[in-house]
Amino acid sequence: MNIKRAFEKDKNIGFVTPATTTNCIIWQWCDFTLCSINNMLMWWMSIERHLLIFHSHLFDTSKRRWLLHYIPLLALGIYIAGFYAMVIFLYPCEPQPDYFSVLCGLPCFSLESYWRGLP
């Protein structure tokens, strides 16, 4: 048996381990937060690329670089992490994790009709 095969054997066992609600909630928060931050970074990089190509003078000083590069990235990252922390950890519902599905099913906030109506 080759080494790759030995590691693949237990990789997809079909259920979440450890099967706890806390593990599922943390997994959901990490997944939703990291995917949203990834989308936000792509969005911000496209805007920043436009600014660097057509308005490069905006990044001449250190103060402007902080204002137009670092602060928006930090602010958006903190906002996204905070938003998902509130709607996943603090949402008033009793989670019903399904330990045999990806992300243990969907978080409570996404199952409410109010959130499904948002664009």
A tleap script that builds the chain and sets N, CA, C and O, in Angstrom:
source leaprc.protein.ff14SB
mol = sequence {
  NMET ASN ILE LYS ARG ALA PHE GLU LYS ASP
  LYS ASN ILE GLY PHE VAL THR PRO ALA THR
  THR THR ASN CYS ILE ILE TRP GLN TRP CYS
  ASP PHE THR LEU CYS SER ILE ASN ASN MET
  LEU MET TRP TRP MET SER ILE GLU ARG HIE
  LEU LEU ILE PHE HIE SER HIE LEU PHE ASP
  THR SER LYS ARG ARG TRP LEU LEU HIE TYR
  ILE PRO LEU LEU ALA LEU GLY ILE TYR ILE
  ALA GLY PHE TYR ALA MET VAL ILE PHE LEU
  TYR PRO CYS GLU PRO GLN PRO ASP TYR PHE
  SER VAL LEU CYS GLY LEU PRO CYS PHE SER
  LEU GLU SER TYR TRP ARG GLY LEU CPRO
}
set mol.1.N position { 0.853 -1.164 0.000 }
set mol.1.CA position { 0.000 0.000 0.000 }
set mol.1.C position { 0.904 1.234 0.000 }
set mol.1.O position { 1.806 1.360 0.827 }
set mol.2.N position { 0.642 2.137 -0.942 }
set mol.2.CA position { 1.465 3.351 -0.976 }
set mol.2.C position { 1.006 4.333 0.092 }
set mol.2.O position { -0.086 4.210 0.649 }
set mol.3.N position { 1.865 5.309 0.363 }
set mol.3.CA position { 1.603 6.240 1.473 }
set mol.3.C position { 0.399 7.134 1.200 }
set mol.3.O position { -0.352 7.459 2.120 }
set mol.4.N position { 0.210 7.534 -0.057 }
set mol.4.CA position { -0.936 8.386 -0.384 }
set mol.4.C position { -2.241 7.658 -0.081 }
set mol.4.O position { -3.179 8.244 0.461 }
set mol.5.N position { -2.290 6.420 -0.423 }
set mol.5.CA position { -3.490 5.620 -0.204 }
set mol.5.C position { -3.796 5.450 1.288 }
set mol.5.O position { -4.958 5.429 1.694 }
set mol.6.N position { -2.750 5.332 2.087 }
set mol.6.CA position { -2.944 5.165 3.528 }
set mol.6.C position { -3.595 6.400 4.145 }
set mol.6.O position { -4.432 6.279 5.040 }
set mol.7.N position { -3.215 7.583 3.674 }
set mol.7.CA position { -3.797 8.803 4.217 }
set mol.7.C position { -5.198 9.054 3.675 }
set mol.7.O position { -6.025 9.637 4.376 }
set mol.8.N position { -5.484 8.636 2.459 }
set mol.8.CA position { -6.808 8.845 1.874 }
set mol.8.C position { -7.858 7.924 2.489 }
set mol.8.O position { -9.055 8.200 2.419 }
set mol.9.N position { -7.411 6.855 3.076 }
set mol.9.CA position { -8.335 5.866 3.605 }
set mol.9.C position { -9.321 6.467 4.621 }
set mol.9.O position { -10.517 6.182 4.558 }
set mol.10.N position { -8.838 7.281 5.542 }
set mol.10.CA position { -9.702 7.828 6.578 }
set mol.10.C position { -10.126 9.265 6.309 }
set mol.10.O position { -10.723 9.904 7.175 }
set mol.11.N position { -9.827 9.781 5.125 }
set mol.11.CA position { -10.120 11.184 4.849 }
set mol.11.C position { -11.621 11.451 4.738 }
set mol.11.O position { -12.108 12.416 5.327 }
set mol.12.N position { -12.347 10.649 4.020 }
set mol.12.CA position { -13.786 10.851 3.812 }
set mol.12.C position { -14.562 9.753 4.527 }
set mol.12.O position { -14.930 8.743 3.929 }
set mol.13.N position { -14.800 9.966 5.802 }
set mol.13.CA position { -15.479 8.928 6.570 }
set mol.13.C position { -16.992 9.096 6.570 }
set mol.13.O position { -17.711 8.201 7.014 }
set mol.14.N position { -17.487 10.231 6.078 }
set mol.14.CA position { -18.918 10.399 5.900 }
set mol.14.C position { -19.648 11.095 7.028 }
set mol.14.O position { -20.861 11.286 6.940 }
set mol.15.N position { -18.953 11.480 8.086 }
set mol.15.CA position { -19.608 12.231 9.156 }
set mol.15.C position { -18.595 13.147 9.825 }
set mol.15.O position { -17.385 12.990 9.659 }
set mol.16.N position { -19.107 14.095 10.575 }
set mol.16.CA position { -18.285 15.110 11.226 }
set mol.16.C position { -17.682 14.535 12.502 }
set mol.16.O position { -18.378 13.919 13.309 }
set mol.17.N position { -16.384 14.744 12.671 }
set mol.17.CA position { -15.728 14.325 13.910 }
set mol.17.C position { -14.980 15.500 14.500 }
set mol.17.O position { -14.260 16.160 13.752 }
set mol.18.N position { -15.085 15.806 15.735 }
set mol.18.CA position { -16.024 15.259 16.712 }
set mol.18.C position { -17.438 15.773 16.445 }
set mol.18.O position { -17.620 16.916 16.024 }
set mol.19.N position { -18.398 14.957 16.684 }
set mol.19.CA position { -19.801 15.287 16.396 }
set mol.19.C position { -20.398 16.094 17.547 }
set mol.19.O position { -21.157 15.576 18.365 }
set mol.20.N position { -20.033 17.381 17.586 }
set mol.20.CA position { -20.573 18.275 18.612 }
set mol.20.C position { -21.166 19.503 17.937 }
set mol.20.O position { -20.764 19.877 16.835 }
set mol.21.N position { -22.119 20.121 18.607 }
set mol.21.CA position { -22.741 21.336 18.078 }
set mol.21.C position { -21.721 22.458 17.981 }
set mol.21.O position { -21.736 23.224 17.017 }
set mol.22.N position { -20.838 22.567 18.963 }
set mol.22.CA position { -19.813 23.614 18.957 }
set mol.22.C position { -18.901 23.474 17.750 }
set mol.22.O position { -18.574 24.467 17.100 }
set mol.23.N position { -18.491 22.260 17.447 }
set mol.23.CA position { -17.639 22.023 16.288 }
set mol.23.C position { -18.348 22.442 15.005 }
set mol.23.O position { -17.732 23.052 14.131 }
set mol.24.N position { -19.625 22.127 14.882 }
set mol.24.CA position { -20.384 22.490 13.682 }
set mol.24.C position { -20.533 24.004 13.550 }
set mol.24.O position { -20.386 24.552 12.457 }
set mol.25.N position { -20.823 24.678 14.657 }
set mol.25.CA position { -21.007 26.134 14.610 }
set mol.25.C position { -19.707 26.827 14.240 }
set mol.25.O position { -19.716 27.766 13.444 }
set mol.26.N position { -18.586 26.382 14.803 }
set mol.26.CA position { -17.287 26.979 14.461 }
set mol.26.C position { -16.951 26.706 13.003 }
set mol.26.O position { -16.431 27.585 12.315 }
set mol.27.N position { -17.240 25.501 12.522 }
set mol.27.CA position { -16.984 25.156 11.124 }
set mol.27.C position { -17.809 26.053 10.200 }
set mol.27.O position { -17.295 26.553 9.200 }
set mol.28.N position { -19.080 26.256 10.529 }
set mol.28.CA position { -19.935 27.124 9.716 }
set mol.28.C position { -19.413 28.554 9.713 }
set mol.28.O position { -19.372 29.195 8.663 }
set mol.29.N position { -19.015 29.059 10.878 }
set mol.29.CA position { -18.500 30.431 10.951 }
set mol.29.C position { -17.237 30.579 10.108 }
set mol.29.O position { -17.105 31.539 9.349 }
set mol.30.N position { -16.319 29.643 10.235 }
set mol.30.CA position { -15.079 29.713 9.448 }
set mol.30.C position { -15.381 29.663 7.956 }
set mol.30.O position { -14.818 30.440 7.185 }
set mol.31.N position { -16.255 28.766 7.546 }
set mol.31.CA position { -16.562 28.630 6.123 }
set mol.31.C position { -17.228 29.882 5.566 }
set mol.31.O position { -16.787 30.414 4.547 }
set mol.32.N position { -18.273 30.355 6.214 }
set mol.32.CA position { -18.981 31.541 5.727 }
set mol.32.C position { -18.079 32.766 5.748 }
set mol.32.O position { -18.085 33.555 4.803 }
set mol.33.N position { -17.298 32.935 6.821 }
set mol.33.CA position { -16.425 34.101 6.950 }
set mol.33.C position { -15.323 34.078 5.903 }
set mol.33.O position { -15.096 35.081 5.227 }
set mol.34.N position { -14.636 32.952 5.759 }
set mol.34.CA position { -13.518 32.897 4.816 }
set mol.34.C position { -13.983 33.018 3.365 }
set mol.34.O position { -13.309 33.654 2.555 }
set mol.35.N position { -15.116 32.421 3.030 }
set mol.35.CA position { -15.635 32.566 1.658 }
set mol.35.C position { -16.030 34.011 1.372 }
set mol.35.O position { -15.758 34.527 0.289 }
set mol.36.N position { -16.665 34.658 2.332 }
set mol.36.CA position { -17.059 36.058 2.130 }
set mol.36.C position { -15.850 36.975 2.069 }
set mol.36.O position { -15.828 37.909 1.267 }
set mol.37.N position { -14.844 36.729 2.900 }
set mol.37.CA position { -13.627 37.543 2.850 }
set mol.37.C position { -12.912 37.330 1.528 }
set mol.37.O position { -12.350 38.273 0.970 }
set mol.38.N position { -12.924 36.103 1.017 }
set mol.38.CA position { -12.320 35.832 -0.288 }
set mol.38.C position { -13.020 36.639 -1.380 }
set mol.38.O position { -12.356 37.245 -2.220 }
set mol.39.N position { -14.347 36.652 -1.377 }
set mol.39.CA position { -15.098 37.446 -2.361 }
set mol.39.C position { -14.824 38.930 -2.205 }
set mol.39.O position { -14.663 39.646 -3.193 }
set mol.40.N position { -14.770 39.392 -0.960 }
set mol.40.CA position { -14.493 40.800 -0.700 }
set mol.40.C position { -13.100 41.177 -1.183 }
set mol.40.O position { -12.916 42.258 -1.742 }
set mol.41.N position { -12.120 40.311 -0.979 }
set mol.41.CA position { -10.760 40.603 -1.441 }
set mol.41.C position { -10.696 40.703 -2.964 }
set mol.41.O position { -10.017 41.579 -3.501 }
set mol.42.N position { -11.391 39.821 -3.653 }
set mol.42.CA position { -11.412 39.900 -5.118 }
set mol.42.C position { -12.059 41.202 -5.574 }
set mol.42.O position { -11.569 41.850 -6.499 }
set mol.43.N position { -13.149 41.583 -4.934 }
set mol.43.CA position { -13.833 42.838 -5.255 }
set mol.43.C position { -12.914 44.024 -4.999 }
set mol.43.O position { -12.786 44.904 -5.850 }
set mol.44.N position { -12.274 44.055 -3.834 }
set mol.44.CA position { -11.421 45.189 -3.494 }
set mol.44.C position { -10.171 45.232 -4.375 }
set mol.44.O position { -9.715 46.314 -4.744 }
set mol.45.N position { -9.612 44.067 -4.715 }
set mol.45.CA position { -8.421 44.064 -5.579 }
set mol.45.C position { -8.739 44.601 -6.965 }
set mol.45.O position { -7.898 45.265 -7.572 }
set mol.46.N position { -9.925 44.331 -7.475 }
set mol.46.CA position { -10.265 44.861 -8.796 }
set mol.46.C position { -10.415 46.377 -8.752 }
set mol.46.O position { -10.000 47.069 -9.682 }
set mol.47.N position { -11.002 46.893 -7.681 }
set mol.47.CA position { -11.110 48.351 -7.534 }
set mol.47.C position { -9.732 48.965 -7.350 }
set mol.47.O position { -9.418 49.989 -7.957 }
set mol.48.N position { -8.909 48.342 -6.513 }
set mol.48.CA position { -7.578 48.873 -6.249 }
set mol.48.C position { -6.699 48.820 -7.500 }
set mol.48.O position { -5.882 49.713 -7.727 }
set mol.49.N position { -6.865 47.788 -8.297 }
set mol.49.CA position { -6.102 47.709 -9.547 }
set mol.49.C position { -6.458 48.879 -10.457 }
set mol.49.O position { -5.576 49.491 -11.059 }
set mol.50.N position { -7.732 49.185 -10.556 }
set mol.50.CA position { -8.159 50.332 -11.351 }
set mol.50.C position { -7.528 51.611 -10.810 }
set mol.50.O position { -7.031 52.436 -11.577 }
set mol.51.N position { -7.549 51.774 -9.499 }
set mol.51.CA position { -6.949 52.968 -8.900 }
set mol.51.C position { -5.447 53.033 -9.153 }
set mol.51.O position { -4.913 54.107 -9.431 }
set mol.52.N position { -4.767 51.907 -9.061 }
set mol.52.CA position { -3.318 51.897 -9.282 }
set mol.52.C position { -2.959 52.208 -10.731 }
set mol.52.O position { -1.947 52.859 -10.994 }
set mol.53.N position { -3.774 51.751 -11.665 }
set mol.53.CA position { -3.476 51.978 -13.082 }
set mol.53.C position { -3.830 53.398 -13.496 }
set mol.53.O position { -3.018 54.082 -14.120 }
set mol.54.N position { -5.022 53.845 -13.157 }
set mol.54.CA position { -5.496 55.127 -13.668 }
set mol.54.C position { -5.330 56.300 -12.698 }
set mol.54.O position { -5.392 57.459 -13.109 }
set mol.55.N position { -5.122 56.006 -11.433 }
set mol.55.CA position { -4.988 57.076 -10.434 }
set mol.55.C position { -3.848 56.751 -9.473 }
set mol.55.O position { -4.036 56.791 -8.258 }
set mol.56.N position { -2.681 56.432 -9.997 }
set mol.56.CA position { -1.567 55.992 -9.154 }
set mol.56.C position { -1.090 57.070 -8.192 }
set mol.56.O position { -0.457 56.760 -7.183 }
set mol.57.N position { -1.383 58.325 -8.487 }
set mol.57.CA position { -0.972 59.412 -7.596 }
set mol.57.C position { -1.669 59.340 -6.232 }
set mol.57.O position { -1.205 59.952 -5.270 }
set mol.58.N position { -2.769 58.605 -6.144 }
set mol.58.CA position { -3.484 58.487 -4.876 }
set mol.58.C position { -2.696 57.707 -3.822 }
set mol.58.O position { -2.962 57.831 -2.627 }
set mol.59.N position { -1.725 56.902 -4.266 }
set mol.59.CA position { -0.954 56.072 -3.344 }
set mol.59.C position { 0.457 56.598 -3.129 }
set mol.59.O position { 1.344 55.844 -2.730 }
set mol.60.N position { 0.675 57.886 -3.389 }
set mol.60.CA position { 2.017 58.465 -3.293 }
set mol.60.C position { 2.534 58.553 -1.864 }
set mol.60.O position { 3.705 58.262 -1.621 }
set mol.61.N position { 1.713 58.937 -0.934 }
set mol.61.CA position { 2.182 59.123 0.438 }
set mol.61.C position { 1.770 57.940 1.310 }
set mol.61.O position { 0.852 57.187 0.984 }
set mol.62.N position { 2.469 57.806 2.412 }
set mol.62.CA position { 2.175 56.715 3.345 }
set mol.62.C position { 0.778 56.864 3.945 }
set mol.62.O position { 0.086 55.869 4.160 }
set mol.63.N position { 0.368 58.086 4.213 }
set mol.63.CA position { -0.956 58.332 4.789 }
set mol.63.C position { -2.061 57.908 3.819 }
set mol.63.O position { -3.041 57.285 4.225 }
set mol.64.N position { -1.903 58.240 2.558 }
set mol.64.CA position { -2.910 57.846 1.559 }
set mol.64.C position { -2.932 56.334 1.360 }
set mol.64.O position { -3.992 55.739 1.167 }
set mol.65.N position { -1.741 55.714 1.410 }
set mol.65.CA position { -1.693 54.262 1.279 }
set mol.65.C position { -2.485 53.607 2.408 }
set mol.65.O position { -3.245 52.668 2.172 }
set mol.66.N position { -2.309 54.098 3.628 }
set mol.66.CA position { -3.065 53.562 4.759 }
set mol.66.C position { -4.556 53.790 4.562 }
set mol.66.O position { -5.365 52.899 4.824 }
set mol.67.N position { -4.920 54.982 4.100 }
set mol.67.CA position { -6.330 55.323 3.934 }
set mol.67.C position { -7.008 54.540 2.814 }
set mol.67.O position { -8.174 54.169 2.944 }
set mol.68.N position { -6.303 54.284 1.723 }
set mol.68.CA position { -6.925 53.650 0.557 }
set mol.68.C position { -6.590 52.167 0.385 }
set mol.68.O position { -7.188 51.490 -0.451 }
set mol.69.N position { -5.636 51.659 1.174 }
set mol.69.CA position { -5.280 50.252 1.010 }
set mol.69.C position { -5.515 49.456 2.296 }
set mol.69.O position { -6.327 48.531 2.311 }
set mol.70.N position { -4.819 49.805 3.358 }
set mol.70.CA position { -4.856 48.996 4.570 }
set mol.70.C position { -6.153 49.137 5.364 }
set mol.70.O position { -6.733 48.133 5.780 }
set mol.71.N position { -6.605 50.344 5.574 }
set mol.71.CA position { -7.803 50.551 6.402 }
set mol.71.C position { -9.055 49.924 5.779 }
set mol.71.O position { -9.813 49.281 6.505 }
set mol.72.N position { -9.313 50.076 4.473 }
set mol.72.CA position { -10.495 49.396 3.911 }
set mol.72.C position { -10.422 47.876 4.027 }
set mol.72.O position { -11.435 47.232 4.302 }
set mol.73.N position { -9.239 47.295 3.822 }
set mol.73.CA position { -9.108 45.843 3.950 }
set mol.73.C position { -9.392 45.388 5.377 }
set mol.73.O position { -10.127 44.426 5.595 }
set mol.74.N position { -8.808 46.082 6.337 }
set mol.74.CA position { -9.045 45.722 7.739 }
set mol.74.C position { -10.504 45.926 8.131 }
set mol.74.O position { -11.100 45.074 8.790 }
set mol.75.N position { -11.072 47.047 7.730 }
set mol.75.CA position { -12.458 47.346 8.104 }
set mol.75.C position { -13.428 46.324 7.511 }
set mol.75.O position { -14.317 45.838 8.210 }
set mol.76.N position { -13.267 46.001 6.245 }
set mol.76.CA position { -14.170 45.032 5.621 }
set mol.76.C position { -13.988 43.638 6.220 }
set mol.76.O position { -14.969 42.929 6.443 }
set mol.77.N position { -12.746 43.244 6.480 }
set mol.77.CA position { -12.498 41.941 7.097 }
set mol.77.C position { -13.104 41.835 8.483 }
set mol.77.O position { -13.715 40.820 8.819 }
set mol.78.N position { -12.941 42.878 9.292 }
set mol.78.CA position { -13.512 42.885 10.640 }
set mol.78.C position { -15.039 42.906 10.575 }
set mol.78.O position { -15.703 42.233 11.364 }
set mol.79.N position { -15.595 43.673 9.641 }
set mol.79.CA position { -17.052 43.734 9.500 }
set mol.79.C position { -17.622 42.364 9.136 }
set mol.79.O position { -18.604 41.920 9.730 }
set mol.80.N position { -17.009 41.697 8.166 }
set mol.80.CA position { -17.516 40.389 7.731 }
set mol.80.C position { -17.411 39.369 8.858 }
set mol.80.O position { -18.363 38.634 9.118 }
set mol.81.N position { -16.260 39.318 9.528 }
set mol.81.CA position { -16.088 38.371 10.637 }
set mol.81.C position { -17.085 38.668 11.754 }
set mol.81.O position { -17.650 37.744 12.339 }
set mol.82.N position { -17.305 39.934 12.050 }
set mol.82.CA position { -18.260 40.309 13.093 }
set mol.82.C position { -19.692 39.992 12.711 }
set mol.82.O position { -20.473 39.526 13.540 }
set mol.83.N position { -20.039 40.245 11.451 }
set mol.83.CA position { -21.397 39.955 10.991 }
set mol.83.C position { -21.709 38.470 11.138 }
set mol.83.O position { -22.742 38.102 11.697 }
set mol.84.N position { -20.816 37.615 10.638 }
set mol.84.CA position { -21.081 36.182 10.730 }
set mol.84.C position { -20.976 35.672 12.160 }
set mol.84.O position { -21.632 34.689 12.506 }
set mol.85.N position { -20.169 36.312 12.998 }
set mol.85.CA position { -20.139 35.930 14.416 }
set mol.85.C position { -21.494 36.206 15.054 }
set mol.85.O position { -21.987 35.400 15.843 }
set mol.86.N position { -22.093 37.335 14.716 }
set mol.86.CA position { -23.401 37.667 15.291 }
set mol.86.C position { -24.502 36.752 14.768 }
set mol.86.O position { -25.315 36.265 15.553 }
set mol.87.N position { -24.546 36.508 13.462 }
set mol.87.CA position { -25.669 35.722 12.931 }
set mol.87.C position { -25.490 34.219 13.118 }
set mol.87.O position { -26.465 33.474 13.023 }
set mol.88.N position { -24.275 33.758 13.380 }
set mol.88.CA position { -24.090 32.317 13.604 }
set mol.88.C position { -24.014 31.998 15.096 }
set mol.88.O position { -24.682 31.072 15.557 }
set mol.89.N position { -23.215 32.741 15.857 }
set mol.89.CA position { -23.058 32.442 17.284 }
set mol.89.C position { -24.196 32.995 18.132 }
set mol.89.O position { -24.620 32.344 19.087 }
set mol.90.N position { -24.698 34.177 17.806 }
set mol.90.CA position { -25.650 34.860 18.679 }
set mol.90.C position { -27.093 34.821 18.191 }
set mol.90.O position { -27.975 35.358 18.861 }
set mol.91.N position { -27.358 34.202 17.047 }
set mol.91.CA position { -28.719 34.167 16.516 }
set mol.91.C position { -29.607 33.347 17.452 }
set mol.91.O position { -29.228 32.244 17.844 }
set mol.92.N position { -30.787 33.871 17.818 }
set mol.92.CA position { -31.624 33.190 18.814 }
set mol.92.C position { -32.384 31.998 18.228 }
set mol.92.O position { -33.548 32.117 17.845 }
set mol.93.N position { -31.722 30.873 18.164 }
set mol.93.CA position { -32.387 29.649 17.713 }
set mol.93.C position { -31.632 28.465 18.301 }
set mol.93.O position { -30.530 28.617 18.828 }
set mol.94.N position { -32.219 27.319 18.207 }
set mol.94.CA position { -31.568 26.099 18.675 }
set mol.94.C position { -31.054 25.344 17.452 }
set mol.94.O position { -31.853 24.825 16.673 }
set mol.95.N position { -29.726 25.274 17.270 }
set mol.95.CA position { -29.200 24.601 16.076 }
set mol.95.C position { -29.529 23.107 16.086 }
set mol.95.O position { -29.501 22.451 17.127 }
set mol.96.N position { -29.837 22.599 14.909 }
set mol.96.CA position { -30.133 21.185 14.720 }
set mol.96.C position { -29.096 20.618 13.750 }
set mol.96.O position { -29.403 20.433 12.573 }
set mol.97.N position { -27.880 20.338 14.215 }
set mol.97.CA position { -26.837 19.905 13.289 }
set mol.97.C position { -27.109 18.521 12.707 }
set mol.97.O position { -27.601 17.622 13.389 }
set mol.98.N position { -26.777 18.379 11.433 }
set mol.98.CA position { -26.844 17.091 10.750 }
set mol.98.C position { -25.401 16.657 10.535 }
set mol.98.O position { -24.728 17.165 9.638 }
set mol.99.N position { -24.928 15.735 11.336 }
set mol.99.CA position { -23.518 15.361 11.331 }
set mol.99.C position { -23.097 14.577 10.095 }
set mol.99.O position { -21.921 14.248 9.946 }
set mol.100.N position { -24.034 14.275 9.213 }
set mol.100.CA position { -23.705 13.532 8.009 }
set mol.100.C position { -23.703 14.401 6.756 }
set mol.100.O position { -23.542 13.882 5.652 }
set mol.101.N position { -23.878 15.715 6.904 }
set mol.101.CA position { -23.860 16.602 5.735 }
set mol.101.C position { -22.753 17.639 5.879 }
set mol.101.O position { -22.228 17.864 6.969 }
set mol.102.N position { -22.416 18.258 4.771 }
set mol.102.CA position { -21.370 19.275 4.758 }
set mol.102.C position { -21.800 20.448 5.627 }
set mol.102.O position { -22.957 20.863 5.576 }
set mol.103.N position { -20.900 20.976 6.406 }
set mol.103.CA position { -21.140 22.081 7.343 }
set mol.103.C position { -22.198 21.737 8.387 }
set mol.103.O position { -22.745 22.636 9.025 }
set mol.104.N position { -22.490 20.475 8.567 }
set mol.104.CA position { -23.538 20.023 9.511 }
set mol.104.C position { -24.884 20.630 9.152 }
set mol.104.O position { -25.693 20.899 10.040 }
set mol.105.N position { -25.135 20.848 7.892 }
set mol.105.CA position { -26.353 21.524 7.452 }
set mol.105.C position { -26.126 23.025 7.416 }
set mol.105.O position { -24.992 23.488 7.544 }
set mol.106.N position { -27.181 23.776 7.244 }
set mol.106.CA position { -27.064 25.234 7.182 }
set mol.106.C position { -27.224 25.839 8.567 }
set mol.106.O position { -27.899 25.269 9.424 }
set mol.107.N position { -26.601 26.999 8.789 }
set mol.107.CA position { -26.812 27.675 10.075 }
set mol.107.C position { -28.253 28.172 10.198 }
set mol.107.O position { -28.957 28.326 9.200 }
set mol.108.N position { -28.671 28.417 11.423 }
set mol.108.CA position { -30.065 28.805 11.701 }
set mol.108.C position { -30.502 30.050 10.937 }
set mol.108.O position { -31.624 30.103 10.434 }
set mol.109.N position { -29.627 31.054 10.845 }
set mol.109.CA position { -30.053 32.314 10.229 }
set mol.109.C position { -30.415 32.135 8.766 }
set mol.109.O position { -31.266 32.864 8.255 }
set mol.110.N position { -29.796 31.188 8.077 }
set mol.110.CA position { -30.089 31.018 6.650 }
set mol.110.C position { -31.392 30.262 6.418 }
set mol.110.O position { -31.903 30.241 5.298 }
set mol.111.N position { -31.924 29.654 7.444 }
set mol.111.CA position { -33.183 28.927 7.310 }
set mol.111.C position { -34.398 29.806 7.575 }
set mol.111.O position { -35.524 29.405 7.279 }
set mol.112.N position { -34.189 30.992 8.124 }
set mol.112.CA position { -35.286 31.917 8.406 }
set mol.112.C position { -35.733 32.610 7.126 }
set mol.112.O position { -34.900 32.915 6.273 }
set mol.113.N position { -37.010 32.861 6.978 }
set mol.113.CA position { -37.542 33.458 5.752 }
set mol.113.C position { -37.057 34.888 5.556 }
set mol.113.O position { -36.944 35.336 4.415 }
set mol.114.N position { -36.762 35.628 6.639 }
set mol.114.CA position { -36.276 37.008 6.514 }
set mol.114.C position { -34.965 37.054 5.740 }
set mol.114.O position { -34.797 37.901 4.863 }
set mol.115.N position { -34.039 36.161 6.050 }
set mol.115.CA position { -32.719 36.180 5.414 }
set mol.115.C position { -32.783 35.674 3.979 }
set mol.115.O position { -31.988 36.103 3.143 }
set mol.116.N position { -33.714 34.771 3.678 }
set mol.116.CA position { -33.812 34.251 2.314 }
set mol.116.C position { -34.315 35.300 1.336 }
set mol.116.O position { -34.058 35.195 0.137 }
set mol.117.N position { -35.027 36.309 1.825 }
set mol.117.CA position { -35.563 37.351 0.958 }
set mol.117.C position { -34.565 38.438 0.608 }
set mol.117.O position { -34.824 39.257 -0.274 }
set mol.118.N position { -33.426 38.456 1.289 }
set mol.118.CA position { -32.426 39.490 1.006 }
set mol.118.C position { -31.648 39.151 -0.253 }
set mol.118.O position { -31.430 37.974 -0.542 }
set mol.119.N position { -31.220 40.165 -1.014 }
set mol.119.CA position { -30.464 39.881 -2.249 }
set mol.119.C position { -29.079 39.359 -1.973 }
set mol.119.O position { -28.328 39.076 -2.906 }
savepdb mol mol.pdb
quit
